[in-house]
Amino acid sequence: MSDIVEIARFSGEFEAQVALAHLTSEGIEANIVTDDAGGAFPNLSMLSGGVRILVRAEDAQAATSAINDLNAD
């Protein structure tokens, strides 16, 4: 079983979805994790630490690089 690590944290779902789409386009499998009561309270995710992007540990370096490239544009 692969270890799962957090590679990024965003204040909102939209930014996290953009990052997820970019990672997917780079061939990196990733997931979004947030605590917003199933979407009922989107602002709750800010109180719980934001929207997190998780990847397999072996993909962490490539994923972090891809996120940094995305943020540089």
Backbone as numpy.savetxt, mean C-alpha at the origin, in Angstrom:
# Nx Ny Nz CAx CAy CAz Cx Cy Cz
6.01 -20.50 3.73 5.17 -19.31 3.73 6.05 -18.07 3.73
5.69 -17.12 2.90 6.45 -15.88 2.79 6.09 -14.92 3.90
7.08 -14.15 4.34 6.80 -13.08 5.28 6.18 -11.92 4.53
5.28 -11.23 5.19 4.61 -10.07 4.62 5.12 -8.83 5.35
5.46 -7.79 4.58 5.99 -6.57 5.18 5.24 -5.35 4.62
5.21 -4.31 5.42 4.64 -3.04 5.00 5.71 -2.24 4.28
5.36 -1.71 3.10 6.34 -0.92 2.35 5.93 0.54 2.21
4.67 0.83 2.50 4.21 2.22 2.39 2.95 2.41 3.22
2.72 3.67 3.58 1.52 4.04 4.33 1.01 5.36 3.75
-0.29 5.42 3.50 -0.90 6.60 2.89 -2.02 7.12 3.77
-2.31 8.40 3.62 -3.36 9.00 4.43 -4.75 8.70 3.88
-4.84 8.33 2.62 -6.15 8.06 2.03 -6.15 6.85 1.11
-7.34 6.35 0.88 -7.53 5.16 0.05 -7.13 5.42 -1.41
-7.42 6.62 -1.93 -7.12 6.90 -3.33 -5.63 6.77 -3.62
-4.81 7.39 -2.78 -3.37 7.32 -2.99 -2.87 5.89 -2.92
-3.43 5.12 -1.99 -3.03 3.72 -1.85 -3.44 2.91 -3.07
-4.61 3.19 -3.63 -5.06 2.48 -4.83 -4.18 2.80 -6.03
-3.74 4.05 -6.14 -2.81 4.42 -7.23 -1.50 3.66 -7.08
-0.98 3.61 -5.85 0.26 2.88 -5.59 0.09 1.39 -5.88
-1.04 0.83 -5.47 -1.31 -0.59 -5.73 -1.35 -0.87 -7.23
-2.00 0.00 -7.99 -2.07 -0.17 -9.45 -0.67 -0.11 -10.07
0.14 0.81 -9.57 1.51 0.92 -10.09 2.32 -0.34 -9.77
2.21 -0.83 -8.57 2.93 -2.05 -8.20 2.47 -3.22 -9.06
1.17 -3.32 -9.27 0.64 -4.40 -10.10 1.17 -4.30 -11.53
1.26 -3.07 -12.05 1.78 -2.88 -13.41 3.26 -3.26 -13.51
3.96 -3.21 -12.37 5.38 -3.60 -12.32 5.53 -5.10 -12.04
4.41 -5.81 -11.91 4.45 -7.26 -11.67 4.66 -7.63 -10.22
4.38 -6.70 -9.32 4.56 -6.95 -7.88 3.19 -7.14 -7.24
3.00 -8.28 -6.61 1.75 -8.56 -5.93 1.73 -7.81 -4.61
0.67 -7.05 -4.38 0.54 -6.25 -3.16 -0.90 -6.21 -2.70
-1.08 -5.84 -1.44 -2.42 -5.72 -0.86 -2.52 -4.43 -0.08
-3.74 -3.92 -0.02 -4.05 -2.75 0.80 -4.72 -3.22 2.07
-4.29 -2.64 3.19 -4.91 -2.94 4.48 -5.28 -1.62 5.13
-6.55 -1.52 5.52 -7.02 -0.32 6.20 -8.12 -0.69 7.18
-8.29 0.10 8.19 -9.38 -0.10 9.14 -10.33 1.07 9.01
-11.32 0.90 8.12 -12.30 1.96 7.90 -13.73 1.43 8.05
-13.88 0.40 8.87 -15.18 -0.22 9.14 -15.86 -0.67 7.85
-15.09 -1.33 7.00 -15.64 -1.85 5.75 -16.03 -0.77 4.76
-15.42 0.39 4.87 -15.72 1.50 3.98 -16.79 2.44 4.51
-17.41 2.08 5.62 -18.48 2.91 6.18 -17.96 4.23 6.74
-16.73 4.22 7.25 -16.14 5.40 7.85 -14.73 5.62 7.29
-14.63 6.19 6.08 -13.31 6.35 5.45 -12.31 7.14 6.29
-12.77 8.09 7.07 -11.86 8.89 7.90 -11.29 8.10 9.07
-11.88 6.98 9.39 -11.39 6.14 10.48 -9.99 5.62 10.19
-9.66 5.42 8.92 -8.33 4.89 8.58 -7.22 5.83 9.04
-7.47 7.13 9.08 -6.47 8.07 9.57 -6.22 7.87 11.07
-7.27 7.58 11.80 -7.12 7.36 13.24 -6.41 6.05 13.55
-6.50 5.10 12.63 -5.88 3.80 12.87 -4.51 3.67 12.22
-3.96 4.78 11.74 -2.59 4.74 11.21 -2.48 4.83 9.72
-3.57 5.01 9.01 -3.51 5.17 7.57 -3.78 3.90 6.80
-3.62 4.01 5.50 -3.84 2.89 4.58 -2.48 2.31 4.24
-2.30 1.03 4.52 -0.99 0.39 4.37 -0.93 -0.47 3.12
0.25 -0.51 2.50 0.53 -1.40 1.37 1.45 -2.50 1.88
1.03 -3.74 1.67 1.80 -4.90 2.11 2.25 -5.72 0.91
3.48 -6.23 0.98 4.03 -7.10 -0.07 4.80 -8.25 0.60
5.15 -9.23 -0.21 6.02 -10.30 0.30 7.40 -9.72 0.58
8.06 -10.23 1.58 9.38 -9.70 1.98 10.37 -9.72 0.82
10.32 -10.75 0.00 11.28 -10.83 -1.12 11.00 -9.78 -2.20
9.81 -9.18 -2.19 9.47 -8.12 -3.15 9.62 -6.72 -2.57
9.99 -6.62 -1.31 9.98 -5.33 -0.61 10.90 -4.30 -1.25
12.10 -4.70 -1.62 13.05 -3.73 -2.19 12.53 -3.20 -3.53
12.06 -4.08 -4.39 11.54 -3.66 -5.69 10.28 -2.81 -5.53
9.43 -3.19 -4.58 8.20 -2.43 -4.34 8.49 -1.04 -3.80
9.42 -0.95 -2.88 9.79 0.35 -2.32 10.37 1.24 -3.41
11.19 0.68 -4.26 11.77 1.43 -5.37 10.67 1.91 -6.33
9.71 1.05 -6.62 8.61 1.42 -7.52 7.76 2.54 -6.92
7.50 2.47 -5.61 6.73 3.53 -4.93 7.51 4.83 -4.94
8.81 4.76 -4.69 9.64 5.97 -4.72 9.65 6.60 -6.11
9.72 5.77 -7.15 9.67 6.27 -8.52 8.33 6.94 -8.81
7.26 6.35 -8.31 5.93 6.91 -8.50 5.82 8.27 -7.82
6.34 8.39 -6.61 6.27 9.63 -5.85 7.19 10.71 -6.44
8.23 10.32 -7.19 9.15 11.28 -7.78 8.53 12.01 -8.96
7.52 11.38 -9.57 6.88 12.00 -10.75 5.96 13.06 -10.36
